[in-house]
Amino acid sequence: MAKRKKVIIMGAGGRDFHNFNVFFRNNPGYEVIAFTASQIPGIENRKYPPELAGPLYPEGIPIYPESMLAKLIRDYKVDVVVLSYSDLTHEDVGHKFSEVLAAGADFWLLGPESTMLKTSKPVIAVTAVRTGSGKSTVSRKIVKILKEKGVNVAVVRHPMAYGDFLKQRIQKFRTYEDLDYYGCTIEEREEYEHYIDMGVTVYAGIDYEEVLREAEKEADIILWDGGNNDIPFFKPNLHIVVADALRPGQEVGTYPGEINVRMADIVIINKVNVAPKENVEKIVYNVKIVNPKATIIKASSEISVDKPELVKGRRVVIIEDGPTVTHGGLGFGAGYIAAKQLGAKIVNPKPYTVGILREVYAKYSHLREVIPTIGYNKKQLKDLEETLKKVPAETIILATPIKLHKIISLSKPFVKVSYHLKELSNPTLEEIMSIFLQNKLSLNLT
């Protein structure tokens, strides 16, 4: 019998486990020695359990910090390292494969054909070129349109495996009690709450073969709601990719965002209402170069504030969606834009940060005027609460989609910032969904 190749999977608590499950778990030609973890604070030093790892791994698989990668390669004489997470620039990927090759291992990327699961149900995939492009506004609008057309749609969300692995094997969210049952982090709640409010079931988990089979039981159509700028886990019939007009060049400068653009049926350029015209023109040019067949739609992200009188001329502290302003690299979001539009005085929160937030500001030097919603455990939630208490502001601007005031105590008045997608060119999503349903669902709805 040939010697098994030793493998390390580089991850961030999501794509890494999927790649293992579909490619390595039952493959006797490989032995996965370890996972490494990056991007998300506090998800390393755990173990992928034997119940999920399968019979080839009776002891499970350890998870180490990515900072130990080169040492692990040398100590275990690793043959192959597989990069299995997203939101990286092409330069970032270059540094990673340079480290791997210098340490003595081969460097792999697993592509769509090796990792996409297939289903008999029609699949619409919504992905992005980078975290924070506004993907959720597109997904929500599609779900709203499908529901209005009488379609039973199930949303399957990209994994965020930060808690109890066995409990998270298959997750099904219909109520806020489900969020509590699975011990969801702030990041998870940001993605699930708005669907629950719409009366839509959201599926997620760790084993996406099993997740898919559950979703198939009750859905006429499946919406893949992608995470970061990752490629879909399910093979789509319609692939919609969201680009960010505030960050031109990301559509051809990120991994795996550029892959999404090259595979896209439709590219939506979002936030054109708050971006220079030349940014939009650059994105259109780049998309046409790499994918001339893609339909391009321009759209705005329409921002509203529920109590603007608490923002106008006031000293404010801004809470933004965490991944967008951390590893997404944007540095600000809808809350900052709303504060500027209303003439608020933005208080720099950095001097008042405590605990994990102090570490986050040290790691992401581009962060200056907003606080990311970091809350992957109770200690981090307390750090967020304490930081907000210390900042000398009159009003808290909540630009996270979750009901943060129900998770932590807010010691100041707060306002909610919301945002929705508005198409500025044809075809609209309404028109696209009508054509898609006509072509893909006629047999399924009879």
N, C-alpha and C positions, 0 to 999 in steps of 0.2 A: 504494500500500500504506500502510495506517495506521501511524503511528509507534508503535513498541513502548513500552509503559509500563515505566519503570525501577523495579525492585523490590529491596528489601533484606529478607532473612529473618533474624529474630532467633531464635537457637537456643542449644542447649547440647550439641551432639554427638549427636543422635538424631532427634527429631521434625522438626527443621529439614530434614534431608536427605530424610526421607520425604515431607514436604510438597512439597519441590522435585521429587522424582522423579515423584510421581503427578499434580501439578497444573501445574508450570511447565516441566519439562524439555523437552518437545516442543511447547510452546505458543508459537507465533510472535507472539502478541500481547503477550508480556512479555519483558523482559530482566532477569535477576537479576544485579545489579551486585555484590552481596557477601552473605555471611553475617556475622552477628556472633555472638560466643560469650560465654556467661555461666555461672555456677554452678560449673563444673568447672575447677580450676586447671590452666593450661598447655595448653589445647586451642585457643587462638587462634593467629593468625599462621601458619596453614597454608593449604593450597589444596585445594578440592574438585576432584579431577582430571578432565581432559577425558574420560577413559575412562568415568567415571560420569556426568559432566555432560551428555554427548551432543553431537550435531553442531552445535547452536546455540552451543556454548561450547568452541571449539577450544583456548582457552587455560586452560580450567578457571575456577573462581570463587574469589576470595580470601576468607579468613576473618579478620575483625578483632575486637578486643576490643569489647564492647558499649559501653564508655565513649566510643568514637569515633562512636557512632550519629548524633548531631545534626550533627557535622561532615561525615560521609559523606552525609547527606541534602542538606545545602547544597552541598557540593562537586560532587556528581554530579546535582543537581537531580532527586532521587528522587521518584517519584510515589506509591509505595505501600510501606509497611512491614508485614510479616506476622509477628505474634508466633507463634512456633513452639516454645515449650517450656513446661514445666509446673511445678507446685509453687509457685504464686504466690497470694497473697491477692488478693481483689478490689481492695483498696487498691493493691497493687503494680501490678496491671494498669492502674489509673487513672493512676498516675504515669507509666507507660510510654507510654500513648496521649497523655497530655498533652505529654510531651517530643516525641513524633513529630509531633503536630499543630502544636505551636508552631514546629517546625523546618521545616514547610511540606509534609509528606507526609500522605497518607491512611493510616489504621490499619485493618488487616484481621485477622480471625480466620477460619481455614478450619475448617468444621464436619465432622461425621462423614460426611455424604453425599458430600462432596468428597474425602475422604481414606481412607475404609475400602475395603479390597480385599475382593472376594467370592470364595468357594470353594464347591464342591459338597460338601465335607466338613463335618460338624457342627463348630461352633466354640463352645467355652466360654471366655468372657473373664473373667479375674479382675483387677479394677482396685481403686483405693482413693480415698479422699477426700484423703489426704495421705501422703507418704512416711513409713514407719515405723508404719503402722497394723497391720501384721501380715499383709500380703497373702501373703507367701511361705508362711506356715503353712497358709493356706487352699489355695493352689495345690498344695503338697506332699500335703495330705490328699486332695484330689481325684484326683491322679495315683495315689496308693496305692490308693484305692478302685477306680479304673478298671482298674488292673493286676490287682487281685484278681478282677475280673469278667472278665478275659481280653480286655480291650480294648487294642488297639495304639494307644497315645497318643503323640503327639509334642508337645513343648513348644516354643513359639516365644516367645522373650523379646524384650521391648522393647529397642531398640538402645542400645549404649554405644560409640559410634564415636570412640574416643580414640586409636587407633593408626594402623596402615598401612591407608589406605582401600581400596586395591585388594585387599589380602590379606583384608580384612574384608567384601568385597562379599557373600559368602555364607559363614556360619560354621556348622559342624556339630560339636557337642561330644558325644563318647561316652566319652572317657578323659581322665585328667589330662594325658597327653601332648598332647592337643588344646589344652588351656589354655596349655601352654607354647608350642606352635606359633604360636598367634595372639598371643602376648605379652600375655595377659590381665592387666588391672589387678586390684587387690584388690577393687574394686567389682564387676567382672565375675565374679570367682571366688566372691564372696559369693552370687551368683545362680545359678551353674552347678554348683558342687561337689556340692550336696545332690542334684541330679538325677542326676549321674553316679553317685553312691553308690547311688541307687535303680535304676540300670540303665536310665535313660530318656535318649533322645537329645534334646538341646536345640539348637534352631536360632536363629540371630540373624544380624546383618549390617548392611548399609546399604541394599541394594536389596530391599525386602520383597516385591515382585512375584516376583522370582526365589527368594527364601527360601521363600515360600509354595508355589511349584510344587515345590520340593524336598521340603518336608514332606508335601505331598499324596501323594507317591509311596509312602510307607511307613506312613502313619497312617490308622487308622479314624476317629480323632477328633483335633482340634487344640485344645490348651489355649493360649490367649493369656495369657501371664504379663506383666502390664503393669508399666511402670516409673513411679516417682514416683506422681503421681495423674493420669497421662495417659489419654486416651480410647483405645480399642483401634484398632489398625491394620487389623484384620480385622472384618468384620461378624459379630457373634456371634448364635448361636441361643439362648444362655443367658448373661446378663450378671450376674456376681456382684461386688458392690462392698463393700469393707471400710472401715468407719468406726472411729475410735479413741475409746474411752470416756475416755481421758485428755485429749482435746482436743475438747470439745464446741463446736459452732459451725462447725468446719472443713467439715462436710458441706454447708453452704450459704454458706461464706465463702471458698472457694478456687476458683481456676481451674487446670485444668478439672475439679476434683473435684466441684463441684456439677453439672456436666453429667453425669458418671457416675451420680450419685445420681438425677437426673431420668430417666436411661435405664434404670436398674437393674431387673432382675427380682427380685433378692434383695439385701438389704443386711444384712451381718453386722456387728453392733456388737461389736468385739473388746475384750479387756482389762477386761471388766466386773468381774472379780475384784479388780482393783487400783484401781478408780475409784469416786468417790462416786456414790450412787444417783441424785442429781439430774442428774449428767452424762448418765447413760444415758437418763433421762426426757427431757432436752432434745433428745438426738439422735433419739429415737423421734418426738418432736413435730415436729422439723424435717423428718424424712424423710416423715412422713405429710402434711405441708403441701405439699411439692413433688412427691411421688410416692406418692399414696395406694394405688396398686395393688401396690407393692413388698411382697414378703414380708420381714419383719424377723426375724432370728435373733440371739439374744444368745449370746456365747461368751466363754470365758476363754482367756488365754494362760498355759499351765501351764509354769512355769520349773523346771528341774532343774540341779544343779551336780554335776559328776562327782567332785570331791574337796572336799567342804564343810569338812573339817578344816583345809584350807589357807586358809580364808576366815574362819572364826569367830574373832573377836577380833583378827585380824591387820591390819596396815597393808597396804592394797591399792591398786593402780592399775587403772583400768577401761578396757578397750578396747571401744567400741561401734561398731555399723554406721555408716559414715561419713555417707551421705546423710541418714539418719534424724535425726542430731543436728546436722547443719550446715544445709543449705537446707531440710530437713524441719522444722526449728524445734523439735523436741521437747526436745533438751538432755540427755536420758538415755534409756536403754533397759533391756533385760533384765538386763544386768550390774549396773547401779546398783541395781535392785530386789532382785536376789539378794544383793548386798553388804549392803543395809539389813536384809533378812530374817535374815541370818546374823550381824548385829552386828559387821560389819567396821569398821575405821577407814579411811575413804576419804581418800587423800592427794590434795590438789589438785595436778594435774600442770602447771598453767599456768606457774608460775615456772621449770619445767625444760624447756620446749619449745624446740626449735631449728628453724631453716629454715622449711619450708613450714608446719609446725604452729604456729609463732609467728604466721605470717601468717593462718592459719585462725582462731586465737583472737582476733586483732585484728578480723577481718571479722565473726565470729559472736560477739557480746558475751555472748550467753546461755550460752555454753559455760563451765562452771566445774569440774566434778568428774569429767569423763570425757574420754578421748582418742578422736577419730574415726579410723577406719581409712583414712587418706589414703595412697595409694600408686599414683599414676598414672605414675610412672617410677622408675628406680633411685635417683635422688637423693632423691625423696620417701620411698622405702622406707628409705633410710639415715637420714633425719631421724627417722622413726618409731622405728627401732631405737635411735638415740642418745638420743632422749627417754625411752624406756622404761628405758634403762640409767641415766639420771641421776635418775629419780624414786626417792626413798628409801622404797620399799615392799618388803614381804616377799613379796608374791604378786601376779601379774598375773592379772586376771580377763578372759578372752577371751569376749566376748559376740558376736563375729562368727562367722558360720557356717563360715568357712573355716579351714583348718589353717595358721594364721599362722606357727606355729613351723617350718613347712617352707619359708617364704618369707624370713623374717628370723631373725636370731639373737636368742633371748630369754635374757637374762642372769639371770633370776629364775625360781623355780618358777611354774607357771601352772595354772589350772583352766579348764575349758570350761563355759560356760553354754549350755544348749539350751532350746528352747521349742517347744511344740506346741499346736494348737488343740483345744479341747474345747467342743462345743456345749452350751449350758445351756437351750435351748428348741427346740421342734420347728418345722418339720421339720429333721432332721439332714442333713448332706451325703450320707450313705449313702442316705437316702430320696430325696433330690433327684436323685442320680445314677441311681438305679434307674428313676425316672420318666422322666428325660431319655433314657436309653438305650432305653427302651421306645418312646418317641415319636419319637426322632430317628435311631436307629441300626438299626432293624429291617431296613431294606433294605440297609444297608451291610454287615451282618455275615452275610448269607445266603450 
